Amino acid sequence: MDQQVSASRTPPPDGRIADNIVYFARALRKAGMRVGPAAVKDAIEAVLAGGIGTRDDFYWTLHAVLVTRREDHAVFDEAFRLFWKSRELVEKMLAMFSPQAVDQRERERPRAAESRVADAMFEGHEKNRPREEIPEIEVDARLTTSTSEILRGKDFSQMTAVELAEAKRAIAALRLPFDQVRTRRWRPDPRGARTDPRAMLRAGLRTGGELILPKFRSVREVHPPLVAIADISGSMSQYTRIFLHFLHALTEKRQRVHSFVFGTRLTNLTRQMRHRDPDEALADCAAAVKDWSGGTRIGHTLYEFNRLWSRRVLGQGAIVLLITDGLERDDIDLLGREMERLHKSCRRLIWLNPLLRFDGFEARARGVRAMLPHVDEFRAVHTLEALDDLCAALSSRRGARAADPRRFLEAVSLGKRAA
């Protein structure tokens, strides 16, 4: 009986399942996933061995072979939904080859990685379409928006694979912050305001004390340590990957840049980020992290950082960049205590939250309310424009009014009074 069931589930030898899996793997590769010929061969053998029972069985068979990184789950899910006989696929193909009336319905919010997968899936159709002869039209572009401006304001999670590559190049070309702090050490300076007795005596020894010329010195200024603590949970992984490119650019231009990521545990990626090549650096980071795109424990992670790393890296006026959405489900009291301790250990604490991309964002979550009183600035991190504003904020000594976290706390208190 079992042999009859397995024989009924096995695809016929003259079927097109192998060709479809190969084409599906090509679409995944174009969408940014690392799918090689060996993985495609293993996927075909796994499907032939396990058979095709239900849609879920087929989904997880391919998922187990082709998905090797946690951050690729969203791309695979969207590609599977579009490719394997979904209703949306037929609608998209009809929309590409036939005219369409204006859709007055309210559009759904785009899924993560949807645009990248759609471009990879329909690239062949776009190439085979005949080119239309478009008449030349003179357009006054003085009040229009350029492609670079659109890219600067586009959400990272909705970018295509080509746009993500352009965003990474734009991050490498950003004008990085030039912030310096005064130290207690001195440096030789011909125009310094203080005399340097030791330098004068050393110079006088060369002439036997017959000629002693004045020497001057000034206070040494250095870049303060920059410490980034980034959330890599499922809702934050796409933004964190782009922000790691920003940290890599900072690491190349200045010293004492420390990178930490956390999901359910804290991982120090400072050594991995020192590679010259950004792709190699991020590959080493992905190999070092064991909890990418998993859960998150913000309070416990900050406790671990304060206990093990705070005194090592938070010296000489360090600046801390905390990248998380603040949606904590564990002990809120622990989160508040550790945020207060972290705020007192550094010179400046900047919270970067991608939830600020929503116009109607309010600090109603318990974790957000526990963290806001202990931060100096509250900023967005979802676009290139937001990263540019962050560079400008790091270069200045004072934060902007728009980044003041007290605005959100006051709004919540006013809402409670009105209620």
Buried (B, 14 or more C-beta within 10 A) or exposed (E): EEEEEEEEEBEEEEEEBBEBBBBBBBBBBBBBBEBEEEBBBBBBEBBBEBBBEEEEBBBEBBBEBBBEBBBBBBBBBBBBBBBBEEEEBEEBEEEEEEEEEEEEEEEEEEBBBBBBBBBBBBBEEEEEEEEEEEEEEEEEEEEEEEEEEEBBEBBBBBBBBEBBEBBBEBBBEBEBBEBEBEBEEBEEBEEBEEEBEEBBEEBBEEEEEEEEEEBBBBBBEBBBBBBBBBBBBBBBBBBBBBBBBBBBBBBBEBEBBBBBBBBBBBBBBBEBBBBEEBEEBBBBBBEBBEBBBBEBBBBBBBBBBBEEBBEEBBBBBBBBBBBBBBBBEBBBEBBBBBBBBBBEBBBBBBBBBBBBBEEEBEBEBBBBBBBBEBBBBBBBBBBBBBBBBBBEBBEEEEBEEEBBBEEBBEBBEEEEEEE
